Amino acid sequence: MNKIEKQMLVILNKLRDTYYVDAVKAEFEAEGTRVDELLRLLEIARRANLKVALKIGGCEAIRDLIEAKQFGVDYIIAPMVETPYALQKFIDAKNKIFAYEERSDVKFLVNIETTTSYSNLESFAKIASINNGIQGLVFGRVDYVGSLNKPRDYVDSFETTSDCIKVAECCKENSLDLVVGGGISNSAINSLKQIKNTYLSRFETRKIVFSSEILDSNIIEDGISCAVQFELLWLLNKREYYSNISKEDNIRIEMLEKRVSQL
């Protein structure tokens, strides 16, 4: 591990021990995490004894599911699942890749992040709850308000929080996990507490997944700040990694350019 990664590990240990952190997160989808990046994140997370959540590319991203199985992640989230048919496709895909005895090691979830998926909530809950279905729903606030043609700061509005509470009620009734993400900052704390009063399993920033238990404490703001520090170090480490790769052949390139110029 390099210097930055060791700093990341220190922060993860602090997040685990003090701030009720459950997992770190990567995305093949919007974040575009590459395999070598995921492997680095996996090593750091495992050294911190934390779980790893991975958002795959879609409801039937078979290769992503295969890689998730090979790398050994703990949560798999399918994005932009808008219809009962798409949810069933995800269930069929994950059951194809993960044998029956392997499924108990992973929790499978799908995103509720558009008005279309929200309108299908009851159908989602029914399908999710079947034998070998899925274990939870993730309410993606930023994409959800985008689908309403609302600005990003609408994520903390009364209306958005009310919609999320309806999802919470549905998840509670059907024994499904509920995770809330999208625009999680200090301004989201009041909304998260309101949702938890109904039901909330976890909430997540771009890279860190918190247990909802932290919302019962007075350290939530410090926890979010710590999560931001981790993400910043993650991006700095990523930039340095690819910067070094871009420079590793410079000497040979210069030598070959001289040869070509002499031909």
N, C-alpha and C positions, 0 to 999 in steps of 0.2 A: 504494500500500500504506500502511495506517495504522501507527501505532507498534507495536501488538501483532503485526501481521503481519510487520513487519521483525524483531522479536525471534524470531518463529517461523522466519523464513528463516535467521537466524544459527544457531539450534539445528539446523536441518536440514542446513546446511553442515557443522556439527561432526559430526553423526550420520553423514553421508556419508563424510567424510574420516577420521574416527577410529574409528567404531564399526560399520563394515561394514553400514550400512543400505542396503537395496536399493530400498525403495519406501515411500510413505505409503498409508494405507488409508481408505476410506470405505465406508459400508454404506447401501444403500437399505432393507435388511431391518431388523435389530434397532435400529440406530442411528437410522434414519429420516432420513438425510441428504437435505436439500432441494437442488434444482438449483442455487440461488444459492450455497449452502454448498459444493457440489462444485466449482463454478467457481472460488471463492476458493482452495480446496485445490489445484486443478489449477495455478493460476497460481504459487502458492508452490512447489509441487513442481517444476514445470518450471524455475523460476528456480534451484532447487537441483540441477538435472540429476538428478532422481530419478524413478523410475517411479511409477505410480499403480495401486493395486489397488482394485477395486470389487466388493463383495458385492451381488448383485442380490436381488430379492424371492422368487425361487423357480425351479424347474427350467424353467418355460415362461413367464418374465416377458418377453414380447416387447418391450413398451415400454421396459423397463429395458435390454434388449440394444440396442435402437435408440439410446437415449440414450448408452449406453456407447460405441457406435461413433461417434456424432456428436462426443462430447467427446474421444475418443481415449485411452482407458485402456489399460494394459498387461497387467493381470491381471483376469479376470472369474471370480468365484466364485459358484456356485449353492449355496444352503443347503438343509438338510433334504431332501437327496436320499437316500431310504431304500431304494429298490428298483431293480433293474436297469431296470425299465420307466421309472421317473422319470429315471434317468441317460440312457437313450436319448432321452427327450423333450427333455432339455437339449441333447444333441448335435444332434438334429434342429433345434431352435430356433436354436441359435447358427449352424449351417450354413445356415439359411435367411436369417439377417440378415447374416452375414459371408460375402462372396464368397470363393471359394477363395484368391485371391491376397491377400486381406485377413487371413486367419487366421494367417499367419506372423508378423504384427505383434503378436499377442495370445496369451497363455497362458490356457487355460480350465481351471478346476478345480472340483471339487465337495467339499462338506463330508461327512466321516464324523463324525457327532456324535450318533448314537443307537445303541442296541443292535441295532436292526433293520438299519441301514446297515452296522454292523460285522459282522453275521452274513452279509451279502451281499458281503463284501470280495472274495472270489475272482472272483465274477461281475462286480463293478465293474471289477476290474483287466483282465479279459478284454475287456469292452466298451470301456473307456477306451483300450485299446491298438490298437483297429482304426484303419484309415486314416480320417483326419479325425475322430478321436475327441477325447479331451481329453488334457491334459498333466500332470495331477497331482491329488492328493488333499490335503485339509486336515483334520487331525484336530482337531476342536473339543472341547477337554477339558471345559469347563464344562457344555455341553449334554449331553455324553456321560455324565458322572457324574450329571447330573440325570435322565437316562433310566434310570439304575440306582437311582434314589431314594436317592442318596448326597448328603451335604453338600458344599458347594463345595470345602472343603479336601481332599477326596478326590482332587482333580486331581493331586496330587503323590504319591499312594500308590503302593506297589509294583505293585498290580494294574492301575491305570490306565496306568502307565508300561509294564508288560508288554504290555498290549493295544496301546499305541501302537507298541511295538517290532515287534509282529506286522504292523501296517500298514506299518512301515518296511521290513520284509523283503519284503512283497508289492510295494511300490513299487519297491524296488531290483531285484527279479527282472523287473519289467515295464517298467523304464526310465521310471518316472513320478516327477515331483517329489513330495516330501512336505513339507508345511508344517504346523507345530504351533502352535495358538493356544489361547486360553482360560485366564485366570488366570495370565498370564505375569508373574512378579515374581521377586525374588531367590530365593524358595523353590523356584522351578521349575528353577533352574540345574542341579542335580544330575540331575534327570530328563531335561532336554534333552541333557546330555552323554551319558547312557546311551543315549538314542535315536540320537544322532549316531554313536555307536560302531558302530551298525548301518547307519544311513542317515538323513540329514536335509538337506533343501535350504535351508529357511528356517523362521523362527519369527516370530510376530507378537504385538504388543500390540494394543490397540484401534486405534491410529493409525499404528503404525510396524512395518515389516517388515524384520527383520534377516536377513542371510546367516548361515548356520550357522557360517561361518568364525570368527566372534567367539568361539565356544565354545572355540576353541583358544588364546585369549588370557587375560590376567588383568584385562581391562577390562570384562568383561560387566556387572558390577554398575553401573558408572558409565554404561554404555550404556543400561541399563534406566532408570536415574534420569533420564537425559537425555530418554528417550522419554516418561516421565511428565511432565516439564516441558513438553514440546511439547503433549501432550494438554491439560494445564491451560490453557496459553495459547490453544489452539484453542477450548476451552469459554468462556473469558473473552471472547474475540473474538466468539464466537457470541452470547453474552449481550448484549454491548454493541451489536452490530449490530441485534438485534431490539428492544432497548430504545430505540434511536434511532428505529426505524420506528414503534414504538408511540406515540412522542411527536410525530412530525412533523406531525400534523394538530391538535394541541391548540389552537392559536390560532384556527383556523377553527371547530373544534367549539365553543369558548366563544362565538364571535361568533354562530354559528347558534343556539345554545341561548338567547342573549339575544333573538334575533329571534322564536324560537318562543314564549318567555315573554311577549312583547309582543303576540302575535296574539290 
